[in-house]
Amino acid sequence: MTEILEITFKRERRGYYFNPSNIPFQVGEFAIVAAERGEDMGRIAQKGMLTEPKKHRKSLDNVLRKATAEDVKKLQEIRDKEEGIFRTCKAKIDEHELIMKLVDVEYRFDGHKITFYFTADKRIDFRALVKDLAAIYRTRIEMHQIGVREEARRIGGYGCCGLKLCCTTFIEDFDPITTQMAKDQHLILTPTKLSGACGRLMCCLSYEWNLYKEEMKHFPEIGKKITTDKGKAKIERADIFRNLIYISYEEGGEERITLAQYKKLEKEEKKG
């Protein structure tokens, strides 16, 4: 079975590649890979069973060889050039009065393509801009409009947890995140606390959501009215980890009861 390698490029852009020649790579080493009409260079992120890609295996390109010291030096020179290319493109954007924000520039290892990543509120007619850039750099120019979540991935940073942003480490696809996920986990709906670096709801809201939904099936519905020996009360919230239910009484005051106590009250109510 042909080995598959996960390879990362600039700003954690990642891809999967076959290693048909079974070149003995170690995680962290650089590799030259086949790219559209040319070659690219990236770093080995994972190998083995963990690298099984979501997309169809038949569509994967191949790893060509290990990168040499000269290749690594060339890549650094390219990264240095990108700073100047970024400034030039930004100046051209201003010159053409385009309403767009340039986020990043990626100059491919073989020099056959430069990709410009940008954000914009609507579609942009950048044909004149591309013509100018192609005349300056004499290579293929690609403009790639991205969303704010992808922008955060390319810029990088740390979350409120103190760890690197999930989108820069292991998230491949951005799944929809909704406020219902926060509600189901009994989180306070404060935008500043629920938003990530991108300004959107944090991706981690989905990590434990299914667990909460499954566990909440054993608990009463929030807002349900119950009667205890102290009077009528309403279910306010639940703690699925300690099997506790918090209730508030109509006459005032709050109390917490165990899930077992609630089920006993429910059973007695049905009998009565």
Residue pairs with C-beta under 8 A, 6 or more apart in sequence:
2 18
2 19
2 20
3 18
3 19
3 22
3 47
3 48
4 16
4 17
4 18
4 19
4 47
4 51
4 52
4 53
4 57
4 60
5 16
5 17
5 18
5 19
5 25
5 31
5 44
5 46
5 47
5 51
5 63
6 14
6 15
6 16
6 44
6 45
6 46
6 47
6 50
6 51
6 53
7 14
7 15
7 16
7 17
7 31
7 33
7 42
7 43
7 44
7 45
7 63
8 14
8 42
8 43
8 45
9 15
9 40
9 41
9 42
9 43
9 106
10 79
10 104
10 106
11 104
11 106
11 153
11 154
11 155
11 156
11 168
12 153
12 154
12 156
12 167
12 168
12 169
13 106
13 154
14 45
14 172
15 33
15 42
15 61
16 51
16 53
16 55
16 60
17 31
17 33
17 34
17 60
17 61
17 62
17 63
18 60
18 61
18 62
18 63
19 25
19 47
19 62
19 63
20 62
20 63
21 63
23 31
23 63
23 65
23 66
25 31
25 44
25 47
25 63
25 66
26 44
27 44
27 45
27 46
27 47
28 43
28 44
29 43
29 44
29 66
29 67
30 41
30 42
30 43
30 44
30 66
30 67
30 71
30 72
30 75
31 41
31 42
31 43
31 44
31 63
31 64
31 65
31 66
31 67
32 39
32 40
32 41
32 63
32 64
32 65
32 66
32 67
32 71
32 109
33 39
33 40
33 41
33 42
33 61
33 62
33 63
33 64
34 40
34 61
34 62
34 63
34 64
35 61
35 108
35 110
36 113
37 112
38 108
38 110
38 112
38 113
39 64
39 109
39 110
40 108
40 109
40 110
41 67
41 71
41 75
41 109
53 60
54 172
54 173
67 75
71 109
74 109
75 109
78 107
78 109
78 111
79 107
81 107
82 105
82 106
82 107
85 105
85 107
85 114
85 137
86 102
86 104
86 105
88 133
88 136
89 102
89 105
89 116
89 129
89 133
90 102
92 129
92 132
92 133
93 100
93 102
93 129
96 126
96 128
96 129
96 132
98 124
98 126
98 129
99 120
99 121
99 122
99 124
100 118
100 119
100 120
100 124
100 126
101 118
101 119
101 120
102 116
102 117
102 118
103 117
103 118
103 119
103 146
103 151
103 154
103 155
104 116
104 117
104 154
104 155
105 114
105 115
105 116
105 117
106 114
106 115
106 117
107 113
107 114
108 114
108 115
111 139
112 139
112 140
113 139
113 140
113 141
113 142
114 133
114 137
114 139
114 140
114 141
114 142
115 142
115 143
115 144
116 133
116 141
116 142
116 143
116 144
117 144
117 146
117 150
117 151
117 154
118 124
118 143
118 144
118 145
118 146
119 145
119 146
119 147
119 148
119 151
120 145
123 145
124 143
124 145
126 143
129 143
130 141
130 143
133 141
134 140
134 141
146 154
147 174
148 198
148 199
148 200
149 167
149 174
149 198
149 200
150 174
151 198
152 165
152 167
152 196
152 197
152 198
153 165
153 167
153 168
155 197
156 164
156 165
156 168
157 164
157 165
157 168
157 197
158 164
158 165
159 165
159 166
159 196
159 197
159 202
159 204
160 193
161 204
163 169
165 196
165 197
166 203
166 204
167 174
167 198
167 203
171 203
174 203
175 203
175 206
177 200
177 201
177 202
177 203
177 205
177 206
178 201
179 189
179 194
179 201
181 201
181 205
181 206
181 209
182 189
182 194
182 201
182 205
183 189
184 209
184 212
184 213
184 216
185 205
185 208
185 209
185 212
186 237
186 238
187 193
187 194
187 205
194 201
194 202
194 205
195 201
195 202
196 202
196 203
211 240
212 240
215 240
216 238
216 240
218 259
219 238
219 240
219 245
219 259
220 226
220 235
220 238
220 245
220 262
220 266
221 235
222 235
222 236
222 237
222 238
223 234
223 235
224 234
224 235
225 232
225 233
225 234
225 235
226 232
226 233
226 234
226 235
226 247
226 262
226 265
226 266
226 269
227 233
227 265
227 269
228 247
228 255
228 257
228 265
230 249
230 255
231 249
231 250
231 251
232 249
232 250
233 247
233 248
233 249
233 250
233 255
234 247
234 248
234 250
235 245
235 246
235 247
236 246
236 247
236 248
236 254
237 245
237 246
238 244
238 245
238 246
239 245
239 246
243 258
243 259
243 260
244 256
244 257
244 258
244 259
245 256
245 257
245 258
245 259
245 262
246 254
246 255
246 256
247 254
247 255
247 256
247 257
248 254
249 255
257 265
